[in-house]
């Protein structure tokens, strides 16, 4: 097995050796037939298996297994919740939908890539870490916040009598939604460029580094505490309102979908906040402190 993994790692390394890891994470989104690790410069990714989607499968079953396929079914006007009683092949015949194209779109939506927990994020250079956060976590939020909002609001609207308490979940999600886009823009346009600047000056031992911090200093610590604490509080509310995303025994496909999407969002934000609050920003603050203590 180790020999096999090494061979696969060597092949992958040759294929992507000139591509930065963060671009690999965005571009290598493919349905893999097996699980394996490959390494490049001590960084690891786990490529997860995803089963092939067949024409005899039912929309509800597919959405429960691969929540992001719900967007595909919405695009084609295919019901995947309580009224989904026919297999894909029959649905396509009735609705005159190209079965091959539908299956292709579903396969693309169902692909996934996981990040192995052993990645030594703390050893990454600041440039690389900020690029990773932007191209993985910020990209995810921009792509998924709107679809999750639509599915959540639709589910709560259609099941209001059965789950009246979930109106509070819509309110909490709207609070997160309103905060995230300005937050991402603020980080990308102001905070991250500043962090990169002081990191370059610090690591290069530039004579102007101390003056740079005094002139351009940004509220990194305030961002780390205030905005991240607000997001964490909303996530706590999500977990409380959903009983940690536990589904009742009678849950329909839409219920499965919404809770799966929220759990995925929760997991992504937890790692996102960890990378910034525990690794990136503390390193930036430590560099700031040292540079401010230097004479100009």
PyMOL commands that set and color helices and strands:
alter all, ss='L'
color gray80, all
select helices_A, chain A and resi 2-16+21-27+59-65+67-76+88-95+99-110+121-123+126-158+164-203+209-216+220-242+253-293
alter helices_A, ss='H'
color red, helices_A
select strands_A, chain A and resi 36-40+43-47
alter strands_A, ss='S'
color yellow, strands_A
deselect
rebuild
show_as cartoon
